[in-house]
């Protein structure tokens, strides 16, 4: 998507480009009204077929308005531009700007640091679940790490609100829960699986086996999954035993064997983070 001059959400200066996709781009801007920096997501609507992207942008804005947590990216505003004789031509989302990198681009982190980061992610997801919202696409690409252990969850495009109809069920193959693949289920335990797969990737730099079949590959089964999933501590012996156990619990193919609530995952991670920090000479070094 080509970037063009924007002038409809306040007066602002484009500072750079943060991302680019087939139907959208994300700009880094400074708004003159408050001299603050934001991310501006632009979605092109060039035909009736593109109206689904307009609905996705509206959905992301609505979800963002339901959430208020320091580890969840804020969505501030939504508006559209229309042509002279047509409907919307562009949708705009004004989003909190978070300096840092998405976590899929980072090397292995110190264990004491990564456990606290995981705890903050789980805390944000716990808040989300209390609002009846499930992220449904948790993965390292949707996490931005700032300095130290400050982290933000982003992208509510696939989020689902409890009780509402599901227009579509999607996800990233390496992170999606088996029951989402087989029965299109999305709930607290599928988010827990997604988080487990995310933690697995970030402490081993490997991916768990995928439950989605590609081409002529045979369907994944619980037995095959167990045989193909390399144990966390075998992949990285530096991972604390408690964290490895939690990751394996979150990755249980049987949803009923996973932790029931994200708050339980957060509580365990908080305890593990406190234990890891207590072993450091200066716990504040993790925030540098």
N, C-alpha and C positions, 0 to 999 in steps of 0.2 A: 504494500500500500504506500503510495507516494505521500510524503509529508507536505502540507501546504500551510500557508499562513492562517492562524486561527485568531478570532477576535471577539468571540461571543460570550466567553465566560470570564468576565472582568477584563482588565487590561493586564496583559502579562507578556513576559519575554520567554522565548523558547531557549532553554539552556542546553538541550541535547536530546537525543533519542534513547529511550530505555529498552524498547523492544519493538518488534515488527512481525506481523503475521499476514496471512492471505487477505483478511478482511478488517484488520485493525492495526493500529500502531499506538505506542505509548510514548508520550513526550515528557521530558523533565522541564517544568516551567516555574517561573516566578511571577506571582500575581501582584500587580501594583497596588491593588486595594489594601492589602495587608502586608506586603513585602515578604510573603512566605512562599516556600517552595512546595510544589505539588507534582503529582503525576497526572497527566491528562490522557485518558484513553479515547481514541477516535475510532469510530466504527463506520465504515462506508456502507451505504445502502443504495445500491445501484439498480436493483430490480426487485420484483415481488419475491423472488427466491431468497433475497437477502433480508427480508423482513424477520426471518428467524433470528438473525444477529441483533436486530433491534430489540426483539423480545428477550434475548439473552442479556443484553445490556440493562434493560429495565429490571430484569430478575436480579442481576448482580447488585443494582442500586437498592432494590427493596430488601434484599438479604442484609446488605451493609447497614441499612437503617435499623435493623433488629439487633445489631451487635454493638457492644461497647466494652472493649477489653484491651489492655495495653499490649497484648500479644496478637491482636487481630487488626489487620490493616483497616483503617476507616475509609468509607466511601462517602464523600461530602455532598456531591451534587450530580444531577443528571439533566440533560437537555438535548433537544434535537434541532437541527437546521433543516428547513424545507426549501424545495425548489419553488419557482414561480407558479407552475401549474401541476405540481405533483405533491406527493406526500413527503415524509422525512427523507433527507438525502444523507444525513450524517447524525450519529448519536455521539454524545460526549459524556464521559464520566470523569468527574474530578475526584481524585483519590489521594490519600495520604502518601507523601513521598518518603521513602525509606532508603537512606544511604546504606550501601552494603552490597553483598553478592548473594545470589540464590545459592542454596546449599548444595545443589548438584555440582557446582563448579569448585567446591572447596576440597582441600586434601583432608586426610584424617586429622581430627582434633584431639587434644588431650582429653583423657577419659573424664577427669573431674569437671572439665568445661562442658563436654558434650552431654553429660548426664543432666547438668543444670539447664542446658538448652532444651533438652527433651522435656524436662519438667515444665518449662514455660510454655512449650507448644501444647502439652497436655492440659495445662491450665486454661489456655485459650479455647481449646476444643471442649473442655468441660463447660465453660461459659456458653459456648455455642449450643451445646446439647441442652442446657437448661432453658434456652429460648426455643427449643423444639426444632433446631436446625442441625442438619448433618452435612458435613463438608463434602464428602463423597469423592474427593480427588486429592487426598493428602499424599504428597510426595515431595522430595527435596527441591524440585523446581518451584514449588509453591511456598517455599520458606525463604525469607531474606534474613541473613545474619548481619546485624550491625556490629558495632564494636563490642568486645567482651562476650557476654552471654545474652545480649539483647537480640531478640528474634521476633519476627512477625509472620503470621500466616496470611497468605493472600489468595486471590482468585476464588470468588464465590459463584463462578459460572455454572458449576454442576451441583451446587448445594441444593438440598431438598428440605422442604418444610414439612414436618410431621403432619399427616392428615390430608395433605394436598395430593392431587393426582400427579403421577409421574409421566410427563410427556416423553421423556427419554431417559435411559439409564446408560451412562457411559463411564469411562474411567481409563486409567492407564494400565495396560496389561500386567506389568510386573508388580503392581501395587494393589490391584483390585481383589476383593475378597471372593472366595469360591461361591458363596451363596448369591452374590451380586451377579456373577456370571451365569449361574444355573437357574436362579429364580427371580432375578432383578430386584433383590432385596437391598434396601439401604436403611441402616439404622445405627444405633450407637456402637454395636459390636462390629459392623462393617468398617466404621471409622477407626475402631481399635485395631482391626486387621491392617488397614491402610497405614496407620501410625507404626505398627510393628514392622511392616515391610520397609517403611521409611527409616526407622531406627536401624534395622538390619543393614540396609544399604550404607548408612552413614558411619557405621562402626566396622564394616568389613570391606567397603567399596565393591561389594558384589551384590547381585540381585537374587531374591528368592525365586524359586520356580514359578512360572506363570500359569494361572488357571485357564487362560484363554487358549484355544486351539488355533494354530496357524497352519494354513495349507493342508497337507496330508498328515500332520502330526496327530497322534492319538490323544484322546481326551485325558486331562490330568485326573488322577485318582489320589485318594488320601495316602495309599501305600506308595505310589510313585513319588508323590510330594515328599514324604518322609525320607525316601531313599535319596532324593536329589538335593534336599536342603542340607547344605553343609552347616554343621553346628557353629554357632557364633564364636565360641572360644577356640575352635579348631582353626577358623579363618583368621582370628585375631586374639591371641592369648592374653593381650593386655586388657581385654574387656572384663570388668568385674563380674564375678559369678552371678550376683544378684541381678545385674542388668541383662546378662545373657539369658537367665531364666525368664525374666519378664518379657523379653523379645520373643522367645519361643512360645510363651503363653499367648501373646497377642497374635501369633501366627498359627494358632491351632486351626486346622481345617474345620473342625466341628465348632461352630460358633458358641455352643453351650459350654465349651471348655475354656473359652477365653474369659478374661475379666468381664464382669457384667456391666460395669460403669467406667467411663473415662476418668471419673474422680478417683476410682481405685488405682488406676494406672498412674495418675498424677501424684497420689499419696505415696505410692511405692517409689516413684522417681524422686520425689522430694526427700524421702529418707535416704535414698542412695546418694543423692547429691550432697546432703549434709555430711554423710559419712566420708565421702571422697574429699570434701573441702576441709574436714577436720584433720586430715593427714597432711595438708599443705602447711608450709611455714607461714605463708601469708595468703589466706583465701582470696583477698582482694586482687591478687595478681591475675585471676581469671577474667577480671573486667577490663584488663588493659588491651 
